[in-house]
Amino acid sequence: MLITVEKGNVSDFKIYFPGKPTLAISNSDKLNKIAKTFLEEAKVGQVIQIFNLKSSESDLKSHPIKFKIIE
């Protein structure tokens, strides 16, 4: 999974998986090894949230992004 924004590049973000600790991803626009493992373990119907996205060209924080595992 690659995270992008309209202006610049994603430099940091947090991701939450139900029942797991929130992960802070720094200096990357991709999931790290732990986040990939959590994603693989996610069950159908769970909602994953990405938030506190920071862009290299903007100090604005984005709205949280939620997505549901469907298969």
QUIGI-V618096 format. One record per residue. N is the residue number from 1. PSI is psi in radians with two decimals (none if undefined). Layout:
# QUIGI-V618096
n = [N & N]
psi = [PSI & PSI]
This chain:
# QUIGI-V618096
n = [1 & 2 & 3 & 4 & 5 & 6 & 7 & 8 & 9 & 10 & 11 & 12 & 13 & 14 & 15 & 16 & 17 & 18 & 19 & 20 & 21 & 22 & 23 & 24 & 25 & 26 & 27 & 28 & 29 & 30 & 31 & 32 & 33 & 34 & 35 & 36 & 37 & 38 & 39 & 40 & 41 & 42 & 43 & 44 & 45 & 46 & 47 & 48 & 49 & 50 & 51 & 52 & 53 & 54 & 55 & 56 & 57 & 58 & 59 & 60 & 61 & 62 & 63 & 64 & 65 & 66 & 67 & 68 & 69 & 70 & 71]
psi = [2.29 & 2.26 & 2.27 & 2.83 & 2.89 & -0.78 & 2.25 & -2.80 & 2.58 & 2.26 & -0.52 & 2.63 & 2.89 & 2.61 & 2.38 & 2.26 & 2.30 & 2.33 & 0.06 & 2.78 & 2.58 & 2.36 & 2.36 & 2.10 & 2.11 & 2.54 & 0.66 & 2.73 & 0.27 & 2.75 & 2.48 & -3.13 & -0.76 & -0.79 & -0.67 & -0.70 & -0.80 & -0.70 & -0.73 & -0.55 & -0.21 & 2.49 & 2.69 & 2.33 & -0.31 & 2.56 & 2.18 & 2.47 & 2.30 & 2.30 & 3.03 & 0.70 & 2.31 & 2.38 & 2.63 & -0.31 & 0.17 & 2.49 & -0.08 & 2.45 & 2.46 & 2.90 & 2.66 & 2.56 & 2.20 & 2.46 & 2.61 & 2.39 & 2.15 & -0.26 & none]
